[in-house]
């Protein structure tokens, strides 16, 4: 199972204007998912983000890393055949990654959007009441297997799906669980 980590980060040291975080740029989302799991297993504090538009390569995901670990991370990734296309320091506002997860509270319902996938849950019953977005071929299967079930009873989209949409839906699910429990 893929583990998720969300933590507010400091992007730029404003006193020295030196970047302390960077982005690993990849061509395919499946590579990003594999890199995320590997780096978390190795103990790195990273997060998956949406890269700035100027660094999109068809993949709407990148990995944000601490730049002091860049050499070790790139060497590790190269050793397992997951080398990034580029490593870009986050040095200005235009380089900041885009918000990947957004939360909207509708009173009784909570909607979390991760990339283009949205999951809405009844906060009282913790039942999944809506899944929408995406365009991947596994979205209808994911939606039908999860709708109407409690968070604790629904399958993990990261284990039954195979696409960027499944990854995004799992990110939304994990955020909901973090916010209201399962």
Phi and psi restraints in degrees (value plus and minus 20) as a CYANA .aco file:
   2 UNK   PHI     -99.3   -59.3
   2 UNK   PSI     115.3   155.3
   3 UNK   PHI    -118.6   -78.6
   3 UNK   PSI     127.1   167.1
   4 UNK   PHI    -135.3   -95.3
   4 UNK   PSI     130.6   170.6
   5 UNK   PHI    -162.9  -122.9
   5 UNK   PSI     107.1   147.1
   6 UNK   PHI    -150.7  -110.7
   6 UNK   PSI     105.5   145.5
   7 UNK   PHI    -170.9  -130.9
   7 UNK   PSI     117.6   157.6
   8 UNK   PHI     -82.4   -42.4
   8 UNK   PSI     121.7   161.7
   9 UNK   PHI    -147.8  -107.8
   9 UNK   PSI     139.2   179.2
  10 UNK   PHI    -117.1   -77.1
  10 UNK   PSI      98.6   138.6
  11 UNK   PHI    -103.2   -63.2
  11 UNK   PSI     -63.6   -23.6
  12 UNK   PHI    -157.2  -117.2
  12 UNK   PSI     115.0   155.0
  13 UNK   PHI     -96.0   -56.0
  13 UNK   PSI      85.3   125.3
  14 UNK   PHI     -88.1   -48.1
  14 UNK   PSI     -43.3    -3.3
  15 UNK   PHI     -92.2   -52.2
  15 UNK   PSI     -62.3   -22.3
  16 UNK   PHI    -123.6   -83.6
  16 UNK   PSI     -29.6    10.4
  17 UNK   PHI      38.7    78.7
  17 UNK   PSI       7.0    47.0
  18 UNK   PHI    -119.8   -79.8
  18 UNK   PSI     119.3   159.3
  19 UNK   PHI     -92.5   -52.5
  19 UNK   PSI     120.2   160.2
  20 UNK   PHI    -139.2   -99.2
  20 UNK   PSI     -21.2    18.8
  21 UNK   PHI    -148.9  -108.9
  21 UNK   PSI     133.5   173.5
  22 UNK   PHI    -163.0  -123.0
  22 UNK   PSI     149.4   189.4
  23 UNK   PHI    -135.1   -95.1
  23 UNK   PSI     113.3   153.3
  24 UNK   PHI    -111.9   -71.9
  24 UNK   PSI     103.0   143.0
  25 UNK   PHI    -122.2   -82.2
  25 UNK   PSI     110.4   150.4
  26 UNK   PHI    -148.5  -108.5
  26 UNK   PSI     142.4   182.4
  27 UNK   PHI    -106.9   -66.9
  27 UNK   PSI     -45.4    -5.4
  28 UNK   PHI    -152.6  -112.6
  28 UNK   PSI     120.1   160.1
  29 UNK   PHI     -82.5   -42.5
  29 UNK   PSI     -52.6   -12.6
  30 UNK   PHI     -83.8   -43.8
  30 UNK   PSI     -52.6   -12.6
  31 UNK   PHI     -86.8   -46.8
  31 UNK   PSI     -62.7   -22.7
  32 UNK   PHI     -79.6   -39.6
  32 UNK   PSI     -63.4   -23.4
  33 UNK   PHI     -82.8   -42.8
  33 UNK   PSI     -63.3   -23.3
  34 UNK   PHI     -85.1   -45.1
  34 UNK   PSI     -61.4   -21.4
  35 UNK   PHI     -84.1   -44.1
  35 UNK   PSI     -63.0   -23.0
  36 UNK   PHI     -77.8   -37.8
  36 UNK   PSI     -69.2   -29.2
  37 UNK   PHI     -82.4   -42.4
  37 UNK   PSI     -64.5   -24.5
  38 UNK   PHI     -81.6   -41.6
  38 UNK   PSI     -68.8   -28.8
  39 UNK   PHI     -87.3   -47.3
  39 UNK   PSI     -56.9   -16.9
  40 UNK   PHI     -85.4   -45.4
  40 UNK   PSI     -62.5   -22.5
  41 UNK   PHI     -81.2   -41.2
  41 UNK   PSI     -49.5    -9.5
  42 UNK   PHI    -104.6   -64.6
  42 UNK   PSI     -23.3    16.7
  43 UNK   PHI      72.2   112.2
  43 UNK   PSI     -10.1    29.9
  44 UNK   PHI     -98.1   -58.1
  44 UNK   PSI     121.1   161.1
  45 UNK   PHI    -108.0   -68.0
  45 UNK   PSI      79.8   119.8
  46 UNK   PHI    -149.1  -109.1
  46 UNK   PSI     150.9   190.9
  47 UNK   PHI    -170.7  -130.7
  47 UNK   PSI     129.8   169.8
  48 UNK   PHI    -107.3   -67.3
  48 UNK   PSI     111.5   151.5
  49 UNK   PHI    -156.7  -116.7
  49 UNK   PSI     149.5   189.5
  50 UNK   PHI    -110.7   -70.7
  50 UNK   PSI     106.1   146.1
  51 UNK   PHI     -92.2   -52.2
  51 UNK   PSI     139.3   179.3
  52 UNK   PHI     -78.3   -38.3
  52 UNK   PSI     130.2   170.2
  53 UNK   PHI     -72.1   -32.1
  53 UNK   PSI     -54.6   -14.6
  54 UNK   PHI     -89.2   -49.2
  54 UNK   PSI     -32.5     7.5
  55 UNK   PHI    -134.3   -94.3
  55 UNK   PSI      -3.9    36.1
  56 UNK   PHI    -101.8   -61.8
  56 UNK   PSI     116.8   156.8
  57 UNK   PHI    -141.0  -101.0
  57 UNK   PSI       0.5    40.5
  58 UNK   PHI      83.3   123.3
  58 UNK   PSI     -39.0     1.0
  59 UNK   PHI    -123.3   -83.3
  59 UNK   PSI     103.7   143.7
  60 UNK   PHI    -111.4   -71.4
  60 UNK   PSI      -0.2    39.8
  61 UNK   PHI    -149.0  -109.0
  61 UNK   PSI     127.9   167.9
  62 UNK   PHI    -164.1  -124.1
  62 UNK   PSI     152.3   192.3
  63 UNK   PHI    -135.3   -95.3
  63 UNK   PSI     104.6   144.6
  64 UNK   PHI    -109.4   -69.4
  64 UNK   PSI     109.9   149.9
  65 UNK   PHI    -149.3  -109.3
  65 UNK   PSI     140.3   180.3
  66 UNK   PHI     -96.1   -56.1
  66 UNK   PSI     108.0   148.0
  67 UNK   PHI     -85.6   -45.6
  67 UNK   PSI     -45.6    -5.6
  68 UNK   PHI     -85.1   -45.1
  68 UNK   PSI     -36.7     3.3
  69 UNK   PHI    -122.7   -82.7
  69 UNK   PSI     -15.1    24.9
  70 UNK   PHI     -73.7   -33.7
  70 UNK   PSI     -70.8   -30.8
  71 UNK   PHI     -80.0   -40.0
  71 UNK   PSI     -66.1   -26.1
  72 UNK   PHI     -86.2   -46.2
  72 UNK   PSI     -60.6   -20.6
  73 UNK   PHI     -85.6   -45.6
  73 UNK   PSI     -67.2   -27.2
  74 UNK   PHI     -83.5   -43.5
  74 UNK   PSI     -59.8   -19.8
  75 UNK   PHI     -83.8   -43.8
  75 UNK   PSI     -63.9   -23.9
  76 UNK   PHI     -80.6   -40.6
  76 UNK   PSI     -67.8   -27.8
  77 UNK   PHI     -82.9   -42.9
  77 UNK   PSI     -61.5   -21.5
  78 UNK   PHI     -81.6   -41.6
  78 UNK   PSI     -59.3   -19.3
  79 UNK   PHI     -86.1   -46.1
  79 UNK   PSI     -42.5    -2.5
  80 UNK   PHI    -129.7   -89.7
  80 UNK   PSI      -9.1    30.9
  81 UNK   PHI      57.4    97.4
  81 UNK   PSI       6.5    46.5
  82 UNK   PHI    -140.4  -100.4
  82 UNK   PSI      19.2    59.2
  83 UNK   PHI     -82.8   -42.8
  83 UNK   PSI     116.7   156.7
  84 UNK   PHI     -92.6   -52.6
  84 UNK   PSI     136.7   176.7
  85 UNK   PHI     -90.5   -50.5
  85 UNK   PSI     -52.9   -12.9
  86 UNK   PHI    -179.7  -139.7
  86 UNK   PSI     135.3   175.3
  87 UNK   PHI    -142.4  -102.4
  87 UNK   PSI     102.4   142.4
  88 UNK   PHI    -141.8  -101.8
  88 UNK   PSI     100.7   140.7
  89 UNK   PHI     -89.5   -49.5
  89 UNK   PSI     124.2   164.2
  90 UNK   PHI    -108.6   -68.6
  90 UNK   PSI      79.3   119.3
  91 UNK   PHI    -133.6   -93.6
  91 UNK   PSI     -28.3    11.7
  92 UNK   PHI    -171.8  -131.8
  92 UNK   PSI     149.1   189.1
  93 UNK   PHI     -79.9   -39.9
  93 UNK   PSI     -54.7   -14.7
  94 UNK   PHI     -88.2   -48.2
  94 UNK   PSI     -37.8     2.2
  95 UNK   PHI    -115.2   -75.2
  95 UNK   PSI     -27.6    12.4
  96 UNK   PHI     -83.9   -43.9
  96 UNK   PSI     118.7   158.7
  97 UNK   PHI     -85.1   -45.1
  97 UNK   PSI     135.0   175.0
  98 UNK   PHI    -103.3   -63.3
  98 UNK   PSI     133.3   173.3
  99 UNK   PHI     -85.3   -45.3
  99 UNK   PSI     101.7   141.7
 100 UNK   PHI    -108.5   -68.5
 100 UNK   PSI     -53.7   -13.7
 101 UNK   PHI    -139.2   -99.2
 101 UNK   PSI     111.6   151.6
 102 UNK   PHI    -150.0  -110.0
 102 UNK   PSI     122.8   162.8
 103 UNK   PHI    -139.3   -99.3
 103 UNK   PSI     115.4   155.4
 104 UNK   PHI    -151.0  -111.0
 104 UNK   PSI     101.7   141.7
 105 UNK   PHI    -118.5   -78.5
 105 UNK   PSI     101.5   141.5
 106 UNK   PHI    -127.8   -87.8
 106 UNK   PSI      12.2    52.2
 107 UNK   PHI      63.9   103.9
 107 UNK   PSI    -120.9   -80.9
 108 UNK   PHI     -91.6   -51.6
 108 UNK   PSI     -44.4    -4.4
 109 UNK   PHI    -132.5   -92.5
 109 UNK   PSI     126.4   166.4
 110 UNK   PHI    -143.2  -103.2
 110 UNK   PSI     106.0   146.0
 111 UNK   PHI    -133.6   -93.6
 111 UNK   PSI     111.5   151.5
 112 UNK   PHI    -140.4  -100.4
 112 UNK   PSI     109.7   149.7
 113 UNK   PHI    -129.9   -89.9
 113 UNK   PSI     107.3   147.3
 114 UNK   PHI    -143.5  -103.5
 114 UNK   PSI      94.5   134.5
 115 UNK   PHI      36.6    76.6
 115 UNK   PSI    -142.7  -102.7
 116 UNK   PHI    -120.0   -80.0
 116 UNK   PSI     -15.3    24.7
 117 UNK   PHI    -120.6   -80.6
 117 UNK   PSI     118.8   158.8
 118 UNK   PHI    -146.7  -106.7
 118 UNK   PSI     118.5   158.5
 119 UNK   PHI    -147.4  -107.4
 119 UNK   PSI     111.9   151.9
 120 UNK   PHI    -138.8   -98.8
 120 UNK   PSI     115.4   155.4
 121 UNK   PHI    -149.8  -109.8
 121 UNK   PSI     121.8   161.8
 122 UNK   PHI     -94.8   -54.8
 122 UNK   PSI      97.0   137.0
 123 UNK   PHI     -86.3   -46.3
 123 UNK   PSI     -47.3    -7.3
 124 UNK   PHI     -97.0   -57.0
 124 UNK   PSI     -68.3   -28.3
 125 UNK   PHI    -114.0   -74.0
 125 UNK   PSI     -35.0     5.0
 126 UNK   PHI      41.3    81.3
 126 UNK   PSI       9.7    49.7
 127 UNK   PHI    -111.1   -71.1
 127 UNK   PSI     118.5   158.5
 128 UNK   PHI     -97.2   -57.2
 128 UNK   PSI      97.5   137.5
 129 UNK   PHI    -125.7   -85.7
 129 UNK   PSI     -36.9     3.1
 130 UNK   PHI    -177.9  -137.9
 130 UNK   PSI     122.7   162.7
 131 UNK   PHI    -155.4  -115.4
 131 UNK   PSI     108.6   148.6
 132 UNK   PHI    -169.0  -129.0
 132 UNK   PSI     146.8   186.8
 133 UNK   PHI      79.8   119.8
 133 UNK   PSI    -194.7  -154.7
 134 UNK   PHI      51.2    91.2
 134 UNK   PSI    -197.8  -157.8
 135 UNK   PHI    -176.7  -136.7
 135 UNK   PSI      -6.4    33.6
 136 UNK   PHI     -98.7   -58.7
 136 UNK   PSI     132.8   172.8
 137 UNK   PHI     -86.0   -46.0
 137 UNK   PSI     -38.4     1.6
 138 UNK   PHI    -112.0   -72.0
 138 UNK   PSI     -21.7    18.3
 139 UNK   PHI     -80.7   -40.7
 139 UNK   PSI     -67.0   -27.0
 140 UNK   PHI     -79.0   -39.0
 140 UNK   PSI     -60.4   -20.4
 141 UNK   PHI     -83.5   -43.5
 141 UNK   PSI     -65.3   -25.3
 142 UNK   PHI     -80.5   -40.5
 142 UNK   PSI     -66.1   -26.1
 143 UNK   PHI     -82.4   -42.4
 143 UNK   PSI     -67.4   -27.4
 144 UNK   PHI     -88.0   -48.0
 144 UNK   PSI     -48.1    -8.1
 145 UNK   PHI    -102.1   -62.1
 145 UNK   PSI     -32.6     7.4
 146 UNK   PHI    -134.1   -94.1
 146 UNK   PSI     -52.0   -12.0
 147 UNK   PHI     -80.0   -40.0
 147 UNK   PSI     118.3   158.3
 148 UNK   PHI      61.9   101.9
 148 UNK   PSI     -21.0    19.0
 149 UNK   PHI    -124.9   -84.9
 149 UNK   PSI     132.9   172.9
 150 UNK   PHI     -88.9   -48.9
 150 UNK   PSI     133.2   173.2
 151 UNK   PHI     -72.3   -32.3
 151 UNK   PSI     -61.1   -21.1
 152 UNK   PHI     -90.1   -50.1
 152 UNK   PSI     -40.2    -0.2
 153 UNK   PHI    -121.6   -81.6
 153 UNK   PSI     -35.1     4.9
 154 UNK   PHI     -97.3   -57.3
 154 UNK   PSI     127.1   167.1
 155 UNK   PHI     -86.1   -46.1
 155 UNK   PSI     133.8   173.8
 156 UNK   PHI     -97.0   -57.0
 156 UNK   PSI      95.4   135.4
 157 UNK   PHI     -77.7   -37.7
 157 UNK   PSI     -49.4    -9.4
 158 UNK   PHI     -90.4   -50.4
 158 UNK   PSI     -38.0     2.0
 159 UNK   PHI    -118.4   -78.4
 159 UNK   PSI     -46.7    -6.7
 160 UNK   PHI    -124.3   -84.3
 160 UNK   PSI     -38.0     2.0
 161 UNK   PHI    -119.1   -79.1
 161 UNK   PSI     152.8   192.8
 162 UNK   PHI    -158.1  -118.1
 162 UNK   PSI     -11.6    28.4
 163 UNK   PHI    -141.5  -101.5
 163 UNK   PSI     156.1   196.1
 164 UNK   PHI     -80.5   -40.5
 164 UNK   PSI     -55.3   -15.3
 165 UNK   PHI     -84.9   -44.9
 165 UNK   PSI     -61.7   -21.7
 166 UNK   PHI     -83.8   -43.8
 166 UNK   PSI     -62.3   -22.3
 167 UNK   PHI     -80.1   -40.1
 167 UNK   PSI     -66.6   -26.6
 168 UNK   PHI     -84.7   -44.7
 168 UNK   PSI     -62.0   -22.0
 169 UNK   PHI     -84.0   -44.0
 169 UNK   PSI     -59.1   -19.1
 170 UNK   PHI     -86.0   -46.0
 170 UNK   PSI     -57.2   -17.2
 171 UNK   PHI     -81.9   -41.9
 171 UNK   PSI     -62.9   -22.9
 172 UNK   PHI     -82.2   -42.2
 172 UNK   PSI     -64.7   -24.7
 173 UNK   PHI     -80.7   -40.7
 173 UNK   PSI     -65.9   -25.9
 174 UNK   PHI     -82.4   -42.4
 174 UNK   PSI     -57.6   -17.6
 175 UNK   PHI     -87.3   -47.3
 175 UNK   PSI     -61.2   -21.2
 176 UNK   PHI     -81.9   -41.9
 176 UNK   PSI     -64.6   -24.6
 177 UNK   PHI     -82.4   -42.4
 177 UNK   PSI     -59.5   -19.5
 178 UNK   PHI     -82.1   -42.1
 178 UNK   PSI     -58.1   -18.1
 179 UNK   PHI    -100.3   -60.3
 179 UNK   PSI     -60.5   -20.5
 180 UNK   PHI    -145.4  -105.4
 180 UNK   PSI     -22.8    17.2
 181 UNK   PHI      64.5   104.5
 181 UNK   PSI     157.3   197.3
